[in-house]
């Protein structure tokens, strides 16, 4: 995400300064107007951003529920093998052990696939939201006749609160009703499913 912000920060400055070149004598006396935006805050705290990431959180919760259900099934099968191992026929014991190994393997694969899927969706959603924010920043820059607008997290050592445009960006982002971001299914990056399958093999 940090690399993305660096790129977008360059894009914001470039989109506002593109075509300006070096200042000419005729424009040398033009007032310098500079602002900055915290893109992470705008994406994280704006209503449109929260609604968009809520979709990702819902997807995460669904996957987590499936993982916990499968984990319970594996633990139950493991308990049966530990408790009934001596009473089972050799064939029945072998079938249960094979079922245990298969369920455990399938669960690990599902967790890996879920992690990759959520990370991909978070990256896509974050990029989408940031690019939409950049369009808003570009319009604010042109309408407000800003010379430059910087990204708050990248290389800005000091700035007056008076030139912080983050709240204005968030306000416009929410106002435009970003339906495309709300309907997307990704940050960021919601966290990956945390459940871990039982690692210990059943006792024989």
DOMARNU-332966 format. One record per residue (C-alpha): residue number from 1; x, y, z. Coordinates in nm, 2 decimals, padded with zeros to 4 digits. Example, Ala and Ser with C-alpha at 12.3 -4.5 7.8 and 13.67 -1.06 7.14 Angstrom:
BEGIN
  num      px      py      pz
    1   01.23  -00.45   00.78
    2   01.37  -00.11   00.71
! end
This chain:
BEGIN
  num      px      py      pz
    1   00.00   00.00   00.00
    2   00.29   00.24   00.07
    3   00.43   00.20  -00.28
    4   00.08   00.27  -00.42
    5   00.06   00.58  -00.21
    6   00.40   00.70  -00.34
    7   00.28   00.65  -00.69
    8  -00.05   00.82  -00.63
    9   00.13   01.11  -00.45
   10   00.34   01.16  -00.76
   11   00.03   01.13  -00.98
   12  -00.15   01.40  -00.77
   13   00.14   01.65  -00.80
   14   00.20   01.56  -01.16
   15  -00.17   01.60  -01.26
   16  -00.17   01.95  -01.11
   17   00.17   02.06  -01.24
   18   00.16   01.89  -01.58
   19   00.23   02.13  -01.85
   20   00.35   02.40  -01.62
   21   00.72   02.35  -01.69
   22   00.96   02.60  -01.53
   23   00.79   02.92  -01.42
   24   00.82   03.20  -01.67
   25   00.88   03.56  -01.58
   26   00.52   03.64  -01.65
   27   00.40   03.39  -01.39
   28   00.68   03.43  -01.14
   29   00.46   03.66  -00.92
   30   00.17   03.42  -00.91
   31   00.10   03.32  -00.55
   32   00.21   02.97  -00.45
   33  -00.08   02.77  -00.32
   34   00.00   02.43  -00.17
   35  -00.22   02.17   00.01
   36  -00.19   01.82   00.12
   37  -00.42   01.51   00.17
   38  -00.39   01.20   00.39
   39  -00.51   00.94   00.14
   40  -00.51   00.66   00.39
   41  -00.73   00.86   00.62
   42  -00.97   00.95   00.34
   43  -01.00   00.59   00.23
   44  -01.03   00.46   00.58
   45  -01.26   00.71   00.75
   46  -01.48   00.84   00.47
   47  -01.83   00.68   00.46
   48  -01.78   00.56   00.10
   49  -01.46   00.40   00.20
   50  -01.61   00.23   00.51
   51  -01.90   00.10   00.31
   52  -01.67  -00.04   00.05
   53  -01.45  -00.22   00.30
   54  -01.75  -00.35   00.49
   55  -01.81  -00.58   00.18
   56  -01.46  -00.72   00.23
   57  -01.52  -00.77   00.60
   58  -01.84  -00.96   00.52
   59  -01.65  -01.19   00.28
   60  -01.38  -01.24   00.55
   61  -01.65  -01.34   00.81
   62  -01.81  -01.59   00.58
   63  -01.47  -01.76   00.51
   64  -01.39  -01.76   00.88
   65  -01.72  -01.93   00.96
   66  -01.64  -02.20   00.71
   67  -01.29  -02.25   00.85
   68  -01.42  -02.28   01.21
   69  -01.68  -02.54   01.10
   70  -01.43  -02.75   00.92
   71  -01.19  -02.73   01.21
   72  -01.46  -02.85   01.45
   73  -01.53  -03.15   01.22
   74  -01.16  -03.24   01.21
   75  -01.13  -03.21   01.59
   76  -01.43  -03.44   01.63
   77  -01.28  -03.70   01.40
   78  -00.95  -03.68   01.58
   79  -01.13  -03.73   01.91
   80  -01.31  -04.04   01.77
   81  -00.98  -04.19   01.66
   82  -00.81  -04.13   01.99
   83  -01.11  -04.27   02.19
   84  -01.22  -04.55   01.97
   85  -00.89  -04.65   01.80
   86  -00.85  -04.98   01.99
   87  -01.22  -05.07   01.93
   88  -01.23  -05.01   01.56
   89  -01.15  -05.27   01.30
   90  -00.84  -05.22   01.10
   91  -01.04  -05.12   00.80
   92  -01.26  -04.87   00.98
   93  -00.96  -04.72   01.15
   94  -00.78  -04.68   00.82
   95  -01.09  -04.52   00.67
   96  -01.11  -04.27   00.95
   97  -00.74  -04.19   00.94
   98  -00.76  -04.13   00.56
   99  -01.07  -03.91   00.61
  100  -00.88  -03.71   00.88
  101  -00.58  -03.65   00.66
  102  -00.79  -03.55   00.37
  103  -01.00  -03.30   00.57
  104  -00.69  -03.15   00.73
  105  -00.53  -03.11   00.39
  106  -00.84  -02.96   00.24
  107  -00.87  -02.71   00.52
  108  -00.51  -02.60   00.48
  109  -00.57  -02.55   00.11
  110  -00.89  -02.36   00.18
  111  -00.71  -02.12   00.42
  112  -00.43  -02.06   00.17
  113  -00.68  -01.99  -00.11
  114  -00.89  -01.76   00.12
  115  -00.58  -01.56   00.22
  116  -00.48  -01.51  -00.14
  117  -00.84  -01.42  -00.24
  118  -00.88  -01.16   00.03
  119  -00.54  -01.01  -00.03
  120  -00.62  -00.97  -00.40
  121  -00.96  -00.82  -00.33
  122  -00.82  -00.58  -00.08
  123  -00.55  -00.46  -00.32
  124  -00.80  -00.41  -00.60
  125  -01.04  -00.22  -00.37
  126  -00.77   00.00  -00.23
  127  -00.64   00.09  -00.58
  128  -01.00   00.16  -00.69
  129  -01.07   00.39  -00.39
  130  -00.73   00.57  -00.42
  131  -00.78   00.64  -00.79
  132  -01.13   00.78  -00.73
  133  -00.99   01.00  -00.45
  134  -00.71   01.12  -00.69
  135  -00.98   01.23  -00.94
  136  -01.15   01.43  -00.66
  137  -00.82   01.58  -00.55
  138  -00.74   01.68  -00.91
  139  -01.07   01.87  -00.93
  140  -01.01   02.04  -00.60
  141  -00.67   02.14  -00.72
  142  -00.80   02.29  -01.04
  143  -01.11   02.45  -00.89
  144  -00.90   02.59  -00.60
  145  -00.61   02.69  -00.83
  146  -00.36   02.50  -00.62
  147   00.00   02.50  -00.73
  148   00.07   02.16  -00.57
  149  -00.11   01.90  -00.35
  150   00.10   01.65  -00.17
  151   00.02   01.32   00.00
  152   00.05   01.36   00.37
  153   00.24   01.04   00.45
  154   00.51   01.08   00.19
  155   00.80   01.32   00.26
  156   00.59   01.61   00.42
  157   00.78   01.72   00.73
  158   00.57   02.02   00.82
  159   00.25   02.17   00.70
  160  -00.01   02.41   00.85
  161  -00.35   02.26   00.92
  162  -00.49   02.54   00.71
  163  -00.38   02.36   00.39
  164  -00.50   02.01   00.50
  165  -00.75   01.91   00.23
  166  -00.83   01.56   00.36
  167  -01.17   01.65   00.51
  168  -01.27   01.83   00.19
  169  -01.17   01.53  -00.01
  170  -01.37   01.29   00.22
  171  -01.67   01.53   00.21
  172  -01.68   01.53  -00.17
  173  -01.61   01.15  -00.19
  174  -01.91   01.08   00.03
  175  -02.13   01.34  -00.14
  176  -02.08   01.18  -00.49
  177  -02.22   00.86  -00.36
  178  -01.95   00.62  -00.47
  179  -02.17   00.33  -00.57
  180  -01.90   00.16  -00.76
  181  -01.68   00.14  -00.45
  182  -01.97   00.03  -00.23
  183  -02.05  -00.26  -00.46
  184  -01.69  -00.38  -00.50
  185  -01.58  -00.70  -00.33
  186  -01.20  -00.65  -00.22
  187  -00.84  -00.28   00.19
  188  -00.61  -00.36   00.29
  189  -00.63  -00.64   00.35
  190  -00.89  -00.70   00.58
  191  -00.69  -00.96   00.78
  192  -00.66  -01.31   00.65
  193  -00.85  -01.59   00.83
  194  -00.68  -01.65   01.16
  195  -00.81  -02.00   01.24
  196  -00.54  -02.27   01.24
  197  -00.63  -02.63   01.18
  198  -00.52  -02.89   01.44
  199  -00.16  -02.98   01.38
  200  -00.13  -03.29   01.59
  201  -00.21  -03.62   01.41
  202  -00.45  -03.86   01.59
  203  -00.30  -04.11   01.83
  204  -00.30  -04.46   01.71
! end
